[in-house]
Amino acid sequence: MTIKQEKLTLHVMRKGEIRSAAPSSWNDPHKLAGFAQQKRAALLNNPMSRSDDDPVQILGLQGDAVIGKIDLIAGELLVRGEPVPVLWTSAYFVPEEFRHTMVGIMIVLKMQQLHHTIAACGVSQMALPIFQKLKWLDFTQPRFMLIRRSRSIVEKYLGTGIGGAVATKVADGGLLLHRGALRAWSAIATRSLRTEMGPAPVLPGLSSPAVIVHRSREWLDWLLAESFESDPTRRKGLYVVRDKADNVLGYFLLKMRVFETASHRGFKNVLMGSLYDWMTFDSGQLTNRQIALLATRELANWGADAIEICTDNPDVGRAVRRLGFLRVGELHTLVRAAKPSPLAGQFPDQKDWRLRPADGDNFFM
């Protein structure tokens, strides 16, 4: 498509503007403006959004043609116990034929003018260098993956022929033995605990570390109730962890869906189960390592081909590696804070932050 070289402009869409699902009047061949029905509902129901004036999208325009966009989601951080509003980025995209216009940079700079604290979780490899060059804080959570079925791996290297089928059966036999051993170890390590799927529990207040991404029963219920798009392969659930006396010790949040390509290694059509969020209310009775074991067990019961855990907790990382998880890259969370944000120039060390894969929009992706 050829577009006459017209002036580049930016348009900020506010929450109040999307209450009616009116069609866009712009020339929008890539369908960048507006939202899918599910995402529009999620943004309108976001418990962290306090005003119809909250920005939900920035569009890059060339004349009346939409050539780039980023979506925005209202959120909250607790900085030493004090709430700080934050805007989370989502769906940042510029079609390839318009990337030479620099509209992508213009959109990010405009976003930085809208609010003093901006963050992104699960940034794509294409967008990551842009935020890094703009000196956003870059925090990483190593990604660990447990392969439970070998088909996608074998097909990548041996194809789908007879040789691949035989290799899959042999490999799956070994994985079956591993799954049995893991199940037995998990039963021993979590014998005093039980899990039940249900609504989010009432969460205790958190006082450390210094920076905590907002967590509440209301927010967890929103994650469970909403989605950004229709995906029949998606399954999600929240599990409450109890002791033998029926006391609530914590929770964990899971999601599973088919990925056409899973990990940078290019494994195809993998039913991936992921641990996205968790909290222990009593680390003396429920450890993060035990939560990882319980989540792995439940995702195995769901029938996942592979299980993913992203965590910056070194103890959990070592524990899951001993269970057979492989290190396969990392999840990036980026933060930009400018005055008057209380985060401006503060807390550059990741140990001062409590980060989870469910932060921002990442649970919906």
N, C-alpha and C positions, 0 to 999 in steps of 0.2 A: 504493500500500500504506500502510495506517495502522498506526502502532506506538504503543502506549501510552507516555507520557512516563516512562520509567524512567531510573534512574541510569546515567550514562556511565562506562564503565570501559575500561581498556586491557589488552591481553594481549600479552606478548612471546613469540614463538615462537622456539625454539632449534633449531639444526641437528640435534641428536639426536632432536628430536621428529618430524622429517619423514623419518626413515629408513624408517619404515613408512608406506605410502600410505593410512593409515586415513582414512575419510571424516570430515568435520567434524560435530560434534554441535550446532553453532550453527545458529540460524535465519539462513540466508545466501542470500537471494533474488538478490543481485547476484553471487554466486560470487566473493567477495573473499578468503575464507580459503583457505589451501592454495595449491597451485601446479599448473600444467600439468605433465604428465609430463616434458617436455623441460627446463623450468626447474628442477624439483626435482632432476633428475639433474645439471644444471649446478652448482647450489648444493652438492650433495654432493661433486662432483668438483673444486670450486674449489681450486686449489693454494695460494691465499693464506689459506684457512681452516685454522686450526691446531687447533681444538677443537670438540667437539660442543656446547659451551656458547656458541658464537658465535651472536648473534642473527641471524635471517634474515627476520623479519617482525614488525611491530607492527600489531595489530588494534584498531580502535575499536569498542566494543560499547555498545549501548543495551539494557539487559536482556540477553537472549540473542541479540539480533539484531546482525549484523555490519554496521556503517554506514560504515566507512572503513578504509584500510590503507596501509601502506608496506612494501616489501620492502627488505632490507638485504643487501649483498654485502661480504664481507671483502676488503680490499685492503691495499696497502702503499705508503708514500711513502719516498723517501730524502731526508733533510734533512741537507745537508752530509755525505753518505755514510752516515749512521746510519739504519737502518730504523725507521719509525714506522707502526704499524698504523692503518688508516683504515677506516671503514665508508662504503660507497657506497650512495646511495639508489637505489631502483628502483620503478617502478609505484606512485607516490603517487597515491591516488585516493579521493575521497569523492563518492558519488552526489549529484546536485544537490539532492534533497529533504532531505538531511541536512546540508547545508553551514551552515545557520543554527545548528546545535548547537555549532559551534566545535570539533567533534571533530578536524578537520584540524589546527588549531593544537595541540591536546592531543597528537596523535601526534608532531608535530615536536618539541615540548618534551620529550616522553618520550624520543625518539631522542637528543636532545642530552644527556640524563642517562646514556645507556647507554655513551657513549664520548667521549673528549676530542677526537677528530678525526673529523669527518664531512664528506663531499663529495658532490657531485652533478654529473653531466655530461649535457648534452642536456636541460636542464630545460624542461618545457612552459611555454607562455605563461600558463597558468592558475596553475601552481605558483610561477613566478618571483617575483611580487610578495611572496609569503609569505616566501621566503628573504631577499629584499632588505630587507623591513621588520624582519626579525630580525638585520640587520646582518652577514649572511654576506659574505665576500669574493666579489666577482663579477668573474670573468675572462671575456673574450670572444674568440672566434676568428671573424673575418669569414668568411662563407660565399660562395664563388664558384661559379658554375654555367655550364657550357658546354652550349648547346642544340645537339644534333646532328640532331634531327628536329623538325619544326615542328607536327605534328598537334595536340598538346595545347594549344599556344598559340593556334593558329588556331581550334580548336574553342571555346576560351573566349570569343573575341571575335566569331567569325563563325558559330559553330554547325557542325552536321554536314551541312549541305545542299550543293548543287552549288557555291555560291560558296565555301564553306569548302574543299571538295575541290580546286577550281582554285587557290585561294590556297596550299594546302598544297604542291601540286606546284611552284608557282613558288618558294615559300620554300625548299623542299627542294633545288631546283636551285642556289640561292645557297649553301646550307649545304654542298652537295656540293663546290663549288669551295673553300670555306673548309677543309673536311676534307682536301682534297688538299694545299693549301698547308701546313696544320699538320703533315701527315704528312711532307712533304718537309723542313720545318724541324726536326722532331723527329729525323729520321734524321741530319741534319747535326750537331745539338747533342749527340747521344748515340752518335755513330759508334764510339767506343772502348769502348762498353759493351754487354753482353748480359744478358738476363733469362731466368730459368727458374723455373717454378712448382715448389715443393717444400716439404719440411718446414722449420721455422724453423731458422736457423743458430745457432751459439753466439754470444751477444752479448758485446761488450766491456763492461767496467765504465765507467760514466759518472760523471764527477766534477763536472760543471757543467751547468746552473746550480745554484743552491743547493737547489732543491726539484725532485725528479724523481719522476714516477709510476712505480711498479715496472714493469720490463721484464725478461723472461727468456724463454728458449726454452720452458720449461715453461708459462709464462703464455700465450704465443702459440699453442702447441699446444692449450691449453684453449679459446681463442677459436675455433680452426678446428674442433675436435671437437664443441663443444656448441652448443646453441641454446636459446632460451626458448620457442619455439612452432613448430608446423609451418607452413612457408610454401613451397609448391612453386615459387614464383618466385625464391626466394633462391639466390644463388650467391656463394661466397666463395673466396678464394685468397691465398696468400702467395707473393711473388716474391723471389728472391734476385738481386742485381745483381752481376755479375762483370766484370772487365776482360779484356783479350785474353790475359793470362797465367793466366786462370782463378782469380785471387784474388777472394775475397768482399769486396765494398766496402760492402754494405748490403742492406737489404730494404725492401719495402713491402707493405702488407696492403690488400686490396680487398674490397668487397662490392657486390652488385647485387641489387635487388629492385624489384617493382612497388609504387609508392606511389599510393594512390587519390587523394591530393592532395599535390602536391609544391610546397613553398614557400608563403609567405603570399599569393602572387598567385593561388593556386587552380588551378594547372594539374592536369588530371585524368589518372589512369592512366598515369603516366610510369615507364618502366623506367629507374631511376636507378642509375648506377654511382658509387661513392664511394671516395675514398682515405681510409682510416681511420687508418693508422699507418705510420710509416716511420722509418728511422734510417740515417744514413751513418756508416760506420766510418772513412772517410778523406775529409774534406771537400775535400782538395786534388784528389782524383780523382773524387769523386762528390758533387755539390752537391745541396742540397734542390730547386733549380730543375730539375735533371736528373731527379730522382726524380718530380717532378710531371709532366714530359713523358713519362717511361716509363710512369707509371701511367695517364695519359690515353690513350696508345697501346694499352695492354692492355685498358682498359675499352672503347675503340672496337672492338677485336677481339671483345670479348664481345657487342657489339651494343647498347650502352646508348643510350637515347633522349637522355639528358642525363648530364653528368658533374659531380660535386660535389667540391670541395676546400675544407676548412675549415682555415685556418692563421692564426696570429698573427705569422708571419714576414713582415715588410713586403717583403723582396726577392722572396719567392715570390708574394705578392699582386700586386705590380707586374708580375711576369713572366706570370702567368696572365691578367691583364687584357689584356696586349698580345697574348695568344693568342686573345682573343675571349671569355673568361669574363666574366660579369656579376656584380656584387656583389648578393646576394639575402639580406640579413639576417646573422645571426651565431649562433654556437653558444655557449651559456653554460655555464661551469663554476663552481660555487659551493663555497666551503670555509668551514667553521666550526671553529675550534680554540679550546679553553679549557685552562687549566692542569689537569694537568701536561704537556700537549702542548708539544713544543719549537717548534711553530708559533704558539703563543698570542702574539698581539701582534707577530709577526714576519712579514717578507716580504710586505707588502701590495702590492708592485709586481709586475706580471705578468712583467716581464723577469727576475725571479728564479725563474721556474717554467718547466718543460718540459711543455707540454700538447699533447695529441693528441685527435682525435675518438674514438679507441678507448678512452679512459679510462672508468672506471666500468662501467656497463652499456650504454653507448651503441652498441657494436658489435653487440649482440644486438637492438637495437630496429629 
